[in-house]
Amino acid sequence: MRSRFENTFVAWSVPPSAMDELWAGAWWFLGTTFFRQCILPWNGRMEPLLHLRVRLDQLALSPSQSRVLRKNRDLRVEIRPARIGTAQRDLFHRHKQRFVDGVPESLDDFLGPAPESHPVPILEFALFEHNRLVAASYLALGQTAVASLYGIFDPDDAHRSLGTLTLLLELEYARQQGHKFYYPGYTLENPSPMDYKKRLFGLEAYEWNQSWSPFARQVEFQSPRRDAMPQPIRFGRPVRRRNPVGSESLKPDTAP
């Protein structure tokens, strides 16, 4: 089965403001190929996609997200221009062992030949336990919006919830840099392993070929309570940025 693509085009370089408009119209890209997609083959069926974005002025933490930050305080985080080296390729191949359907071929397919600059600048969020790379995610930069392209982690460290951790770090970085929207990538309308994206605060969903509207976040199944503010994660030396990224500036929410 093949996914349905409404439109496709190829572009080596896209201005940041134009990238904002493309994301707002539910466009995505792999390498230098841009496409719009409304359904996806999943477990032998064609499933409708759900395009989401986060309004960063409504960013907050749930109790479980606060716990993810706290339990990973021992990790070092480096934010730098994206690169694909031996460590990233090895981690990608370990990560893709988790998949039985739609197994990705290579990291290059997602990021393209020059991810540090084309088609838009992409940052790598690299997480280290001592000197071992345990997770990495890739954030594409527009003018007022950013998009999370892909994340990988070592399956041996699944207990750390590293996919959630890199997502939270990307969100906070985008907020600190003054961006308006964060696009976490699509998920499915029906239940799937990507449902963690539906638990973010400030969500909006795209009505196909229409507009964005508020989306009721999926509530986690636990009793509501207020978490103590998490301590900052220890960051490595970052690339240029206006403000340091710190988990302490994310606000905990009283909702579950």
N, C-alpha and C positions, 0 to 999 in steps of 0.2 A: 504493500500500500504506500501511496505517496501523500505527503502533506499538500494541502491546498494553499497555493501562493496567489494572492490577489495581484501583486505586482512584484517585479524584481528589477534591479539595476546594479551596475558595478561602478564604484567610485574609489579612486586612490586617495582623495583628500576631500573632506567636507568641512566647511566653516562651522565654528561652534554654534552660532545662532541658527544655522540651518539644521544642525544636528538636533537642537532643541525641538524644532518644528517636526522633524521626522519622528522622534520619540513620541511627541504629542499625538501623532497620527497613527500610532501603533506600528511604526516601522522598527525593524531590528536589523542587526548585521552580524555576519560571520566573516572575519577577515575583511575583504573589500566588497563582499556581496551583500546587498541590502534587499530586504524582502518584507512583505506583510503576510501574516499567516493567521488564520482563524480556527483551524482544526489541526490536530496532530495525531499520527498513528500511535496508539498506546495499548499494550497488551492485546493486540489483535483487533482493536476497534479504532475507529476515527472519533476522537474526543474533541469537544469544543474547548478552545483555549480561553483563558481568563487573563486579560492584560491588566496589570496593576501598577500603581505608582503611589508614592508616599509624599504627602505635603510636609516638608521638613519643619515648618513652624508648628506642627502638631506632634513632633517627635516625643515619645515617652517610652519608658521601660515597663514591662510586666515583671512580676516577681520572678518568673522562671528565667527571663532574660537577664535580670540582675544576678541571678545565681551563676549563669554561664560566665559573666564577666568576673565574678569573684573567684570561681574555681580555676580560672586560667591566669591568675595574677603572676604565676611563675614564668609565663612565656614572654619572649621578647618579640616586638612587632617592628618591622621596618616597612616604611611606605616609600616607594621609589618608582622610577619609570619602568614599565613592564619589560621583562626580558624572559627569554626561554632558553635556559641552560640545561646542563645535565641533571641537576638536582630537581628542576621543575618537571622535566620529561619523566624521570624515574618516579616522582610522586604522582604524576598524572596516570601512569600505567598501573600503579598500585591502587589508585582511587577508582579507576574504571572497572576493576574487578567486582565492584559492588553491583554493577548493572547486568541484567539479563535481557533487557529489551532496549533497543536503541543505543547500543554501546558506542560511545564516541571513538573516533579513529585516532585523533592526535590533538594536542593542544594548539598546534599551528592552525588547525581548521577553525578554531574559535577566535584566535587573536591575529592571524595573518602574518605576513613576512616582516613587518616593521611596526610592532604594536606600541612602541614608545611614542610614535608620532602619526601613524596612518591607520585608518582614515581620520581618526581623531586621537589625541593623546590618551594613553591608557596607563593607569597606575597599577602597580602590584602591591598588594598587602601581604607580606610574607611573615609567617609566624614561626619562631624558632624555640625549640627546647634545647637549651645550651647552643650548640652549633648545628643541630639537626633540624632541617626544614620539615615541619609537621603539617603545614597548611599554607595555601596561597589563594588569593582571589584577585580578580581583575576588574577595575572600575574605569569605565570610559567617561571622558569629561566633555561636556558641552559648555555653553555660556551660563545658563541659569539652571541646568539640569545635569544629572549624572546617571549612569546606568551600570548595573552589575552584570558583567558578561558571563563569568564562569567562576566557580570555586572548586578547589581540590583539597583533599586532606588524606592523611595516612589512615587507612581503615583500622589499624591497631590502636589508634587514639580516638575511636568513635565515641567513647565515654565522655570526652571533653566537649562535645557539641561544637566542633570547630567550624562547621558550616554556618551555624548561627552566630558564632563569635565574629567571623570575618564580615558577615552581613552587618552586625551592630557597629563594628569599627568603620565600615564604609559609610554607614548612615551618619555617624558622628563627625567623620571627616567632612562629608558634604555639608552638614549643618554649620560646622565651624567656618567653612570657606564661603558661606553666604549663598549657597545654592537654594533653589526653591523646591525642586522636585528630585526624587530618587526613584528610579525605575528598577525594581528587583528582578526583572525578567518575568516571563509569563508563567502561569501555572494552569491547572485544569479547572473547569467549572465543577467537575465531580471530584470526590476524594482521591488524593494521590499523595506520594511522598513529598510533593512540593507544597503541601498545605501550610507549612511553617510560615510561608510568605503571607498567608491570610491572617496571621496573628499580630501583624504590625499595626501600630497606631497611625492615624492620619491617612488611611487608605482611600484611594479612589479607583474605580474600575471603568474601563472603556467600553462604551456601547458601540458596537461595530459600525463604522462610517458615520457616527453621530458625535458624541462628546463624552467627557469624563463626568462621573457623578460619585458622591460618597458611597463607600462600600463598608458594610458592617463587619468589623474584624471578627474572626473566629475566636471564641473565648476558650481559654485553656481550662481543663477540668480540674479545678482545685479551689479551695476556699479563698475568697478575697482577703488580702492583708497588705499592709504597707511594709515594703522591704526597707532595710537600712540602706543608705546611699553606698554603693560599692566603692572600694578603694581603687585608685588609678592602676591601670595595667602599666607595666614598665615597658616603655617604648624604646626602640633603637633609634639611631640617628636618622631623621627623616630627610626626604627631599625638600625642596623649597616649599614653604607654605606660610600662611600668615599667622596662624595660631597653632599651638600644640594641640594634638588630639588627646583628650582625656576622658575616660569613662565617667569621671565624676560630674561632667556637665550634662550627661543624660539624666532627665528627671524620672524618678520612679513614679508609676501610676498606681492608684489604689485598686484599679480593676485587675482581675486575675490574668 
